């Protein structure tokens, strides 16, 4: 009974806290972004995930600031992104981070004026698949799905259709994908185990994005996504109730979100530090990190 009351109290406080920060989220978000919907969906996700309720309100706010900045709803039916509770080994507490789904990467890529359409598929052993390059036709790709007995995963591909009629094709084999998977800090847990086919799609999407002219927002998200999966620092993945993903060091995402005013000094890689977090928060009129968030 005590736990239930405590959880309800935390949900109520989080809802109130995000309500006080709504104006800041509106300022961060592009014109036309439904900030209220982003907050509502976030609260719904928190009500379904006890570990998300345990996250500091500041970390939830920072994750939603990124969602608002990118006009992505974290959760819901479209599921372009998710709020993921991550265990911070140094702080010994949970913090929320924004994880971009493979559908979110595709959506961001399609925001470029050069991209008309974007598809990504996985191929199984018993599917009919053919891919070759012709000097006149360019990349030729044919895929017939075997719905009855697909077999094991074999490869993944992505195709980008440009507005001028050109196409960009990227195909990755099982060996190539598993090589990248081994470099992931959660190769044997989380999304690579629970949502393997989605991670195969996401891997090939990241590869093809290297050839695309992306918007500054999409470029920032891609960099964030790569660092999230491969940069192992204080964060470790936790059970996430079916969500797909892990997150990056708090200092980096915090810098990406609130660094509205350009720095005079060149950007440099750095670890999360309390002084940096507080300085950035004060500079952009955001709340200072809580004590349990920065210890």
Buried (B, 14 or more C-beta within 10 A) or exposed (E): EEEEEEBEEBBEEBBEBBEEBBEBBEEBBEEEBEBEEBBBBBBEBBBEBBBBBBBBBBBBBBBBBBBBBBBBBBBBEEBBBBBBBBBBEEBEBBBBBBBBBBBBBBBBBBEBEBBBEBEBBBBBBBBEBEBEEEEEEEBEBEEEBEEEEBEEBBBBBBBBBBEEEEEBBBBBEBEBBBEBBEEBBBBEBBBBEBBBEBBBBBBBBBBBBEEBEBBEBBBBBBEBBEBBBBEEBBBBBBEBBEBBBBBBBBBBBBBBBBEEEEEEEEEEEEEBEBEBBEEBBEEBEBBBBEEEBBE
